[in-house]
Amino acid sequence: MANHKVTLLPANLTVEVPTGALVAEAIQSAGLEIGQPCGGQGRCGRCAVFVDGDGARRRSTIRLSTDDLEAGFALACQTVVEGDLTVTIPEQERVERRLVTDKTARSIEAPFPYDPDLQGIRAFRLYLAEPSLQDNKDDLARLETALAAAGYPGADVPLDLMRRIGSVLRECEWSPWVVLESQVWNRPRGPARLIDIQADPIEPVAVAIDIGTTTVSAYVVDLASGEVLGSAAEYNGQIQFGEDVISRIIYAGRNGGLSELGSRVRGTIAELLDRLHKRTGVDPAHIYKATIAGNTTMMHLLLGLPPATIRMAPYIPTVNLPAPVLAQQIELGIHPLASVDCLPGVASYVGSDITAGVLACGLSETEELTLFIDVGTNGEIVLGTRDWQVACACSAGPAFEGAGVVHGMRATQGAIEEVWVHTGTFEPTWRVVGGGTPRGICGSGLISLLAELFVTGVVDRGGNVKLDLDTPRVRQGEHGPEYVIAWAAETSTGKDIALTKVDIDNLLRAKAAIYAGFSVLATSVGVRLEDVQQVLVGGSFGKYINVEKAIQIGLLPDLPWDRFKFLGNTAVLGTYYALLSHHERERLQRIARSMTYLELSADNTFYDAFTAALFLPHTEIVRFPSVAGIWDREVGSAPARETG
Amino acid sequence: MANHKVTLLPANLTVEVPTGALVAEAIQSAGLEIGQPCGGQGRCGRCAVFVDGDGARRRSTIRLSTDDLEAGFALACQTVVEGDLTVTIPEQERVERRLVTDKTARSIEAPFPYDPDLQGIRAFRLYLAEPSLQDNKDDLARLETALAAAGYPGADVPLDLMRRIGSVLRECEWSPWVVLESQVWNRPRGPARLIDIQADPIEPVAVAIDIGTTTVSAYVVDLASGEVLGSAAEYNGQIQFGEDVISRIIYAGRNGGLSELGSRVRGTIAELLDRLHKRTGVDPAHIYKATIAGNTTMMHLLLGLPPATIRMAPYIPTVNLPAPVLAQQIELGIHPLASVDCLPGVASYVGSDITAGVLACGLSETEELTLFIDVGTNGEIVLGTRDWQVACACSAGPAFEGAGVVHGMRATQGAIEEVWVHTGTFEPTWRVVGGGTPRGICGSGLISLLAELFVTGVVDRGGNVKLDLDTPRVRQGEHGPEYVIAWAAETSTGKDIALTKVDIDNLLRAKAAIYAGFSVLATSVGVRLEDVQQVLVGGSFGKYINVEKAIQIGLLPDLPWDRFKFLGNTAVLGTYYALLSHHERERLQRIARSMTYLELSADNTFYDAFTAALFLPHTEIVRFPSVAGIWDREVGSAPARETG
């Protein structure tokens, strides 16, 4: 058997290893370390290295994206040496970044050329004739004449501006700067509307906002170039009145509740704009257009519409396709006459965050059978192609946001966000948001942990913790059987962090609801899940979940890795597209109008599909061939050798 | 000489008098009394009686209108007995009423048939399909479908109503009453707008308002029939911040002044609507349309537009032709979504009270050369026919409102409103507003008094009081020469009420400004004042002035009595017409757009015309042949015999 030279960078050591050795083994034989939290099963992706030379055969590329592969990444534990090689061990930080951000690495840029004429806001200077005793036309008529000459006859001048034009026109010596809404996307032939008039030059800016139940995101957009000047996200200030939409709806029904919730989300937006003001210099008073997406409840709360009926059968919202309003009507802290375009939703539980997501992800323009998933506080699913779309919402509950789980928490500082459990020892390794000691487990951590416990045999297909394993980590706890992921001494709370049987049941119900959604949608249109050509995952939650582990617990359908794309916050991205172009806005309206909404609570097949999905990964294991394979290997046979 | 029987009713006495005796003499010979404050010169009209029989020859019918003559009125002092007669002496109250109200007796009725389709407001009931899990369209879409079926596709549903539709639709079991603005007069093809939605039936009402500098008037109008349900007038609550528009403009420039003035006039309107609510049962919350006229400054103050530039050359207002606003935008206390249509004016000093007046008086539809005068706090004049109109404003000042005159007051309780001075004794008789003892003299009283003093020779053509007359009423007072109209013992103030030389000079300037306006307007279009075929007098002031006396002082041009028509508040009347019909509203817009405004301060001939008019009645006495006649008779010759 031939030996091959493996040069290791940046240490610049060279070792010789026989054909068939793993790159991980070569690294270890040089006395170097490389993290393998999963025990060398190629599950965690933490041993990614750059490989240069033809002598490497990638046995598995799971956890590596096409971009990763193009960049030269390989998993040290899954790459066999078959010739001379140069292996660069990247800084751990770089691997982290790849894992966390690479799959969402999409520079904020629209996939179409920017045409300022399609966004509706114009700013320019006017030159008026000065009045005299002989030419004593009133100020407004004089302004209207100049606007007409500029191509905007019959422009509407709101009363608020009328109150100012007298002084502004004289201050600027009859040459004011004006900002005009030249047209509204849905009334292209309507008259223009004056938004502002000032003596000083104006550079108009717009804002795209996605109001999530948990997180509010905003992009500040330069209307001259269409570029995103800055983006920011913040927890929705309504959270203290309930984690999920149902709690918010209940709170809105209390005396003063609706107005309190409205004022909270306005406060959050104000905070975001203030932060962006400091960062980009854009004064919120110069924001002349806002385009906003959000789930239907969030939009109701923003607009001050009572959301009570959203919660009660037959689940009817006040409005799915709201008309634009003025910022001052909803007390949004931008220019009071700015037009606020609340994007169109489909139904009480499929809002404009989803339609904007569909626009952003390209589902509505593709011929491929596409599944779009946005798992935020709720799980919304769209299945379709450019010709048809069908959507449903799954009451996943907030388990994936860390609620309803004893040690659950949101993905903030101290949350365990990814877990690897060693196949032989059942000892865990984890990654904590922000580093440091853990405080609890967030959604992606829960998925990761459950998957690891399942594939390593700590829990069985019914979600039961196997108390007879030879490890102190499984035990009978206060809340029943549990697995201890961190001992008190390792945590910042000074208490053990564990996942209990009750937690597992909650997670099973959440994932079952979502998977049942996929099944029912597919059945309703007569396609099979395995025929889905791409799965596009949006939502802030989707940014962090590990698709492989999500498949292992049966949350996502078992499709080849390369069919999944993680798009990050597609809601705010689609909102940005709609802000930039009336064409995109019209497309969005068509999406909202044409999408078929399936009300799961009115669907007879949903309950059966849900029950079948309560197992790990599913009652019908044939639906998850890749998981069946791992599970057989890990649990059904002897542990694999601990190299890699 | 034959004797004739004169039967006097209601006393039922019969006397015999010779041919040629006056009816007044017959009454006196029966021992009955009839008031002749003017001393029997046929000037005061107070001795009006009903005459039945052919034996009466009316020597003069001055002070009697065509209606009066048709009703059988004759002046006892000017009617010669030439045959048997029956004379009915009416109750004094009836004569008073005739004098005060007859000339304005115009029942509030539009001179065109009412077509509800032309006023733009509709109320009706809708029947919506109830939602279900199978039909889960949102509330708004359901409402829009029903509105489209009713003939209003694409109707705009304001956010304020969106906030209510969920609960209203369920309360009324999907059959709500709606109020719709089906069209706006100037955008007939625009979409309809929902104004209200309720579970209970709605009977829509509108209001026509004239905001005068001194008085605010309102008509509440039933939109089903077009009928005026009630009318009311009240002093403008802004008065305490200045009697005239200039003072108001100055006050508006002070910190908080503009908003204070706006809030005052809204307060006055609220008070009027409250009074009308009590009287007619019309809740202001059910007023779905308001049409408002007023001078340009009043409209600026209502709309919250700074009026400063109105006062400074070149006298440019912010707006002459305001677009409709919503009641809530100006905090008008009617339905917040009601459309408020502020009628179009022409220039800083010719506002919509004048254009509405022109609409109401018919000037814009007649072939006759017509002079329209509205003497309120200012004097505005329009000369024209249906083919052309030219207008100007005269800074008459507030003298005719009782300001700038020592004992001047507004026409309220205790104001002397009409005066007769006896030709022989120079003793006055007066009529007081509300009866009782006098407190001061109002505008019509001042005109009346000055005219009487002039024709009886107490003042000369230069306005000087003749101190050498044999009466204690003329004297050198504190403010120079004066005429005492009421002794301290007769007044409610316990002080003499007098008209001083200074007062007279103020009145002369006021009347000269107005007459100069007539002259300049006529000259500017090349017509002569004597060619004017009708003089239409509007304004609350015009309601009470005695045209004959106004001619005598040279305030009105010397034209035959029957060419004058007193129309009362033409501003509110024209506003009412514009409210009732989009056709009238369009006509009003045409009037405002086509009227030529003459800025007197920019006219070289104005000062000369003004100076020439500072005499009584005018420097060129030939312009006032009728006055020259009286003046000759009264002053130039011996006093007439004191019968009558």
Interface residues (C-beta under 8 A of the other chain):
Chain A: P131 S132 L133 Q134 N136 K137 D138 D139 L140 A141 D156 V157 L159 M162 R163 I165 G166 S167 R170 L303 G304 L305 P306 A308 T309 A313 P314 Y315 I316 P317 T318 V319 N320 L321 P322 A323 V325 Q329 I330 A347 S348 Y597 E599 S601 A602
Chain B: P131 S132 L133 Q134 D135 N136 K137 D138 D139 L140 A141 D156 V157 L159 M162 R163 I165 G166 S167 R170 L303 G304 L305 P306 A308 T309 A313 P314 Y315 I316 P317 T318 V319 N320 L321 P322 A323 V325 Q329 I330 A347 S348 Y597 E599 S601 A602
